[in-house]
Amino acid sequence: MNSFASVEIIGSGLIGTSIGLALSQKGVKVAMRDLDTRAESIAQDLVGSAHEGQPDLIISAVPVSAFAGVVKGLIERNFNGVFIDVASIKSKPKVEVSEYPLLFERFIPSHPMAGREVGGAESARADLFEGRAWVIDSSAASAGARVIATELITALGAHVVEMDSREHD
């Protein structure tokens, strides 16, 4: 997991915070972000040490309806790292990011096949992804983005399943 040392997770619910917990336990600096400041604060307290500045990797763990806003925010920030989403559908996020070719080549649409019957940061578990399948569509991404996505997923204890976004949906 040497390809990234700092991660920003946008979305402080069950999935985002579970990713943050698992990464922070592996020594990765994790900054949790959320429009809901209470959720962000709870998630950051659970995850621990934060990273300030430009992260190596940004993970979008927001509802599909909020995804376009995340993408626009990354463009405004001139983010130049790898970008991964964890939404339950893949085609719509892929189309939205394709409008920005420089970001698109660093984007990996993904979907971890994990969850719980309860949501929110308070329900997060660092072991949520262990032994689970994690679907990615790396067909349009750079080799470097694929490497980082694979390292992330395997570090979380999941296994990569490559699948076209349309087939996934």
Residue frames as qw, qx, qy, qz and C-alpha x, y, z in Angstrom:
[[0.000, 0.887, 0.461, 0.000, 0.00, 0.00, 0.00],
 [0.482, -0.374, 0.062, 0.790, 2.87, 2.32, -0.77],
 [0.261, 0.423, 0.491, 0.715, 1.14, 4.15, -3.64],
 [0.218, -0.719, -0.201, -0.629, -0.87, 6.40, -1.32],
 [0.368, -0.044, -0.640, 0.673, -0.25, 7.79, 2.14],
 [0.164, 0.250, 0.370, -0.880, -3.16, 10.20, 2.41],
 [0.035, -0.404, -0.829, -0.385, -6.82, 9.76, 1.58],
 [0.295, 0.068, 0.225, -0.926, -9.82, 12.07, 1.69],
 [0.002, 0.354, 0.928, 0.115, -13.20, 10.40, 1.98],
 [0.287, -0.052, -0.046, -0.955, -16.20, 12.50, 0.99],
 [0.738, -0.253, -0.394, -0.486, -19.22, 11.03, 2.72],
 [0.030, -0.382, 0.763, -0.520, -19.16, 10.05, 6.37],
 [0.840, -0.150, -0.028, -0.521, -21.78, 7.31, 6.43],
 [0.912, -0.238, 0.330, -0.054, -21.34, 3.58, 7.01],
 [0.881, 0.360, 0.089, 0.295, -19.25, 2.80, 3.90],
 [0.317, 0.810, -0.215, 0.444, -17.06, 5.92, 3.92],
 [0.419, -0.734, 0.417, -0.335, -16.31, 5.72, 7.63],
 [0.952, -0.153, 0.265, 0.028, -15.65, 1.97, 7.46],
 [0.745, 0.530, -0.065, 0.399, -13.08, 2.61, 4.72],
 [0.019, 0.830, -0.297, 0.471, -11.56, 5.40, 6.84],
 [0.733, -0.558, 0.333, -0.202, -11.33, 3.19, 9.94],
 [0.964, 0.069, 0.171, 0.190, -9.63, 0.37, 8.06],
 [0.582, 0.654, -0.113, 0.470, -7.14, 2.69, 6.36],
 [0.194, -0.830, 0.319, -0.415, -6.25, 4.59, 9.52],
 [0.863, -0.407, 0.295, -0.056, -5.52, 1.27, 11.26],
 [0.879, 0.235, 0.157, 0.385, -2.98, 0.68, 8.49],
 [0.495, -0.430, 0.054, 0.753, -1.25, 4.01, 9.08],
 [0.252, 0.473, 0.457, 0.710, -2.86, 5.98, 6.25],
 [0.012, 0.257, 0.280, -0.925, -3.73, 9.61, 7.03],
 [0.023, 0.509, 0.796, 0.326, -7.48, 9.97, 6.45],
 [0.136, 0.118, 0.166, -0.970, -9.54, 13.16, 6.22],
 [0.125, 0.514, 0.849, 0.002, -13.30, 12.64, 6.47],
 [0.108, 0.067, -0.119, -0.985, -15.57, 15.18, 4.73],
 [0.016, 0.522, 0.850, 0.070, -19.34, 15.58, 4.73],
 [0.104, -0.527, -0.233, -0.810, -21.88, 18.33, 4.14],
 [0.675, -0.657, -0.257, -0.216, -23.38, 17.27, 7.48],
 [0.140, 0.695, -0.533, 0.462, -20.80, 18.69, 9.91],
 [0.701, -0.421, 0.428, -0.384, -22.04, 16.45, 12.73],
 [0.984, 0.160, 0.084, -0.005, -21.53, 13.30, 10.64],
 [0.577, 0.654, -0.338, 0.354, -18.10, 14.55, 9.55],
 [0.212, -0.685, 0.513, -0.472, -17.07, 15.24, 13.14],
 [0.868, -0.244, 0.353, -0.249, -18.20, 11.82, 14.37],
 [0.924, 0.359, -0.033, 0.122, -16.46, 10.06, 11.48],
 [0.383, 0.716, -0.413, 0.412, -13.21, 12.02, 11.93],
 [0.474, -0.597, 0.501, -0.410, -13.20, 11.29, 15.67],
 [0.954, -0.050, 0.268, -0.122, -13.63, 7.58, 14.96],
 [0.821, 0.513, -0.093, 0.233, -11.00, 7.52, 12.23],
 [0.681, -0.520, 0.019, 0.516, -8.42, 9.57, 14.10],
 [0.331, -0.485, 0.252, 0.769, -5.58, 11.48, 12.51],
 [0.523, 0.785, 0.288, -0.162, -6.53, 13.70, 9.62],
 [0.578, 0.036, 0.353, 0.735, -4.61, 14.80, 6.56],
 [0.171, 0.853, 0.152, -0.469, -4.61, 18.38, 5.37],
 [0.002, 0.573, -0.549, -0.608, -3.71, 19.49, 1.89],
 [0.668, 0.372, -0.413, -0.495, -3.90, 17.61, -1.40],
 [0.772, -0.221, 0.579, -0.142, -4.47, 13.86, -0.77],
 [0.107, -0.295, 0.848, 0.427, -3.11, 11.09, -2.99],
 [0.138, -0.279, -0.902, -0.299, -6.56, 9.52, -3.30],
 [0.402, 0.003, 0.256, -0.879, -10.13, 10.79, -2.92],
 [0.053, -0.247, -0.963, -0.093, -13.00, 8.38, -2.37],
 [0.418, -0.160, -0.085, -0.890, -16.56, 9.53, -2.98],
 [0.135, -0.226, -0.949, 0.176, -18.96, 7.77, -0.62],
 [0.298, 0.226, 0.228, -0.899, -21.97, 10.01, -1.24],
 [0.599, 0.455, 0.617, -0.229, -25.40, 9.19, -2.65],
 [0.495, 0.305, 0.567, 0.583, -25.58, 9.15, -6.44],
 [0.086, 0.901, 0.392, 0.163, -27.67, 12.35, -6.34],
 [0.304, -0.917, 0.123, 0.226, -24.73, 14.22, -4.73],
 [0.808, -0.070, 0.338, 0.477, -21.99, 12.76, -6.94],
 [0.465, 0.697, 0.227, 0.497, -21.98, 15.48, -9.63],
 [0.231, -0.954, 0.065, -0.181, -21.33, 18.08, -6.93],
 [0.755, -0.497, 0.318, 0.285, -18.32, 16.10, -5.69],
 [0.720, 0.300, 0.347, 0.521, -16.91, 15.93, -9.22],
 [0.188, 0.884, 0.126, 0.410, -17.34, 19.69, -9.73],
 [0.497, -0.852, 0.165, 0.006, -15.60, 20.31, -6.40],
 [0.808, -0.218, 0.348, 0.422, -12.61, 18.21, -7.49],
 [0.538, 0.582, 0.282, 0.541, -12.34, 20.15, -10.74],
 [0.106, -0.952, -0.029, -0.285, -12.49, 23.47, -8.85],
 [0.645, -0.701, 0.280, 0.119, -9.73, 22.24, -6.51],
 [0.480, 0.689, -0.535, -0.093, -7.55, 21.10, -9.43],
 [0.779, -0.354, 0.506, -0.114, -7.29, 17.69, -7.76],
 [0.496, 0.612, -0.570, -0.235, -4.63, 15.63, -9.51],
 [0.276, -0.295, 0.898, -0.173, -4.71, 12.31, -7.65],
 [0.204, -0.141, -0.923, -0.295, -6.75, 9.16, -8.13],
 [0.489, -0.051, 0.198, -0.848, -10.51, 9.35, -7.67],
 [0.192, -0.124, -0.970, -0.086, -12.71, 6.39, -6.73],
 [0.549, -0.236, 0.066, -0.799, -16.42, 6.22, -6.02],
 [0.030, -0.021, 0.977, -0.210, -18.31, 3.53, -4.10],
 [0.563, 0.130, 0.105, -0.810, -21.89, 4.17, -5.28],
 [0.636, 0.092, 0.746, -0.176, -24.26, 1.29, -5.96],
 [0.712, 0.646, 0.275, 0.006, -24.59, 2.21, -9.66],
 [0.599, -0.326, 0.348, 0.643, -21.68, 2.70, -12.02],
 [0.451, 0.496, 0.501, 0.547, -22.83, 3.99, -15.41],
 [0.033, -0.952, -0.253, -0.167, -24.13, 7.40, -14.27],
 [0.463, -0.797, 0.192, 0.337, -20.98, 8.32, -12.27],
 [0.638, -0.056, 0.498, 0.584, -18.79, 7.17, -15.16],
 [0.319, 0.702, 0.447, 0.454, -20.70, 9.39, -17.61],
 [0.210, -0.970, -0.122, 0.012, -20.53, 12.39, -15.23],
 [0.545, -0.630, 0.333, 0.442, -16.75, 12.10, -14.80],
 [0.656, 0.248, 0.505, 0.504, -16.19, 11.50, -18.54],
 [0.197, 0.942, 0.226, 0.153, -17.01, 15.19, -19.09],
 [0.207, -0.907, 0.365, 0.024, -13.60, 15.96, -17.53],
 [0.871, 0.369, -0.317, 0.064, -11.00, 13.93, -19.51],
 [0.264, 0.569, -0.627, 0.462, -8.05, 14.65, -17.20],
 [0.511, -0.310, 0.576, -0.558, -10.00, 13.42, -14.15],
 [0.912, 0.146, -0.037, -0.381, -11.62, 10.58, -16.10],
 [0.707, 0.415, -0.558, 0.127, -8.29, 8.86, -16.74],
 [0.132, 0.312, -0.740, 0.581, -7.69, 8.82, -12.96],
 [0.623, -0.156, 0.237, -0.729, -11.23, 7.67, -12.06],
 [0.208, 0.022, -0.977, -0.049, -12.20, 4.18, -11.00],
 [0.667, -0.274, -0.078, -0.688, -15.92, 3.50, -10.61],
 [0.279, 0.129, -0.925, 0.223, -16.30, 0.86, -7.90],
 [0.685, -0.394, -0.090, -0.606, -18.86, -0.84, -5.69],
 [0.005, 0.276, -0.897, 0.346, -17.93, -2.78, -2.55],
 [0.641, -0.270, -0.593, -0.406, -20.36, -5.65, -2.02],
 [0.398, -0.174, -0.708, 0.557, -20.68, -5.01, 1.69],
 [0.283, -0.506, -0.064, -0.812, -22.97, -3.26, 4.10],
 [0.073, -0.120, -0.840, 0.524, -24.96, -3.60, 7.29],
 [0.126, -0.645, -0.732, -0.177, -28.58, -3.34, 8.31],
 [0.245, -0.880, -0.241, 0.328, -27.78, -0.06, 10.08],
 [0.539, 0.645, 0.070, 0.537, -26.16, 3.04, 8.61],
 [0.203, -0.958, 0.077, -0.186, -24.17, 6.07, 9.69],
 [0.308, 0.657, -0.593, 0.351, -20.67, 6.62, 10.97],
 [0.532, -0.462, 0.538, -0.463, -21.60, 5.14, 14.36],
 [0.943, 0.058, 0.263, -0.197, -22.16, 1.75, 12.68],
 [0.516, 0.708, -0.480, -0.040, -18.83, 1.70, 10.81],
 [0.888, -0.333, 0.305, 0.087, -16.55, -1.33, 11.09],
 [0.026, -0.724, 0.601, 0.337, -12.93, -1.58, 9.98],
 [0.311, -0.143, 0.923, 0.176, -13.50, -5.22, 8.96],
 [0.607, 0.461, 0.303, -0.572, -16.63, -4.55, 6.87],
 [0.604, 0.625, -0.335, -0.365, -14.94, -5.42, 3.56],
 [0.227, -0.452, 0.862, 0.026, -12.92, -8.48, 4.61],
 [0.360, 0.079, 0.925, 0.090, -13.55, -11.40, 2.29],
 [0.460, 0.674, 0.416, -0.402, -16.00, -9.39, 0.16],
 [0.545, 0.402, 0.467, 0.569, -16.09, -8.81, -3.57],
 [0.033, -0.733, -0.066, 0.676, -15.43, -5.23, -4.70],
 [0.622, 0.573, 0.463, 0.264, -16.47, -4.47, -8.28],
 [0.138, -0.655, 0.190, 0.718, -14.41, -2.02, -10.34],
 [0.678, 0.657, 0.299, 0.142, -14.57, -0.83, -13.93],
 [0.399, -0.661, 0.276, 0.573, -11.03, 0.21, -14.81],
 [0.687, 0.438, 0.482, 0.323, -11.50, 0.04, -18.60],
 [0.308, 0.875, 0.122, 0.353, -10.98, 3.79, -19.14],
 [0.465, -0.872, 0.141, 0.062, -8.50, 4.39, -16.31],
 [0.312, 0.745, -0.578, 0.117, -4.74, 4.76, -16.37],
 [0.766, 0.042, -0.611, 0.196, -2.55, 1.91, -15.19],
 [0.184, 0.233, -0.553, 0.779, -1.55, 3.97, -12.15],
 [0.550, -0.230, 0.128, -0.792, -5.18, 4.48, -11.13],
 [0.877, -0.057, -0.410, -0.243, -5.82, 0.74, -11.47],
 [0.567, 0.162, -0.651, 0.478, -2.82, -0.03, -9.26],
 [0.106, -0.226, 0.454, -0.855, -3.99, 2.34, -6.52],
 [0.727, -0.163, -0.079, -0.662, -7.58, 1.02, -6.64],
 [0.851, 0.019, -0.525, -0.012, -6.35, -2.55, -6.41],
 [0.376, 0.196, -0.627, 0.653, -4.01, -1.71, -3.51],
 [0.378, -0.252, 0.258, -0.852, -6.86, 0.04, -1.68],
 [0.832, -0.112, -0.221, -0.496, -9.28, -2.84, -2.12],
 [0.800, 0.053, -0.568, 0.186, -6.83, -5.56, -1.13],
 [0.168, 0.279, -0.550, 0.769, -5.65, -3.50, 1.88],
 [0.541, -0.209, 0.206, -0.788, -9.26, -3.48, 3.06],
 [0.407, -0.110, 0.886, -0.194, -9.38, -7.29, 2.82],
 [0.719, 0.483, 0.272, -0.418, -11.65, -7.43, -0.24],
 [0.527, -0.058, 0.681, 0.505, -10.99, -8.96, -3.65],
 [0.214, 0.459, -0.248, -0.826, -11.24, -7.13, -6.95],
 [0.532, 0.409, 0.736, 0.088, -13.88, -8.14, -9.48],
 [0.017, -0.274, 0.363, 0.890, -13.46, -6.36, -12.82],
 [0.295, 0.546, 0.784, 0.014, -16.81, -5.66, -14.50],
 [0.105, 0.337, 0.363, 0.862, -18.10, -3.24, -17.11],
 [0.167, 0.083, 0.388, -0.902, -20.29, -0.51, -15.60],
 [0.607, 0.029, -0.296, -0.737, -23.30, -1.36, -17.80],
 [0.628, -0.043, -0.776, -0.047, -23.02, -5.03, -16.91],
 [0.188, -0.048, -0.699, 0.689, -22.83, -4.11, -13.20],
 [0.341, 0.081, 0.200, -0.915, -25.93, -1.93, -13.34]]
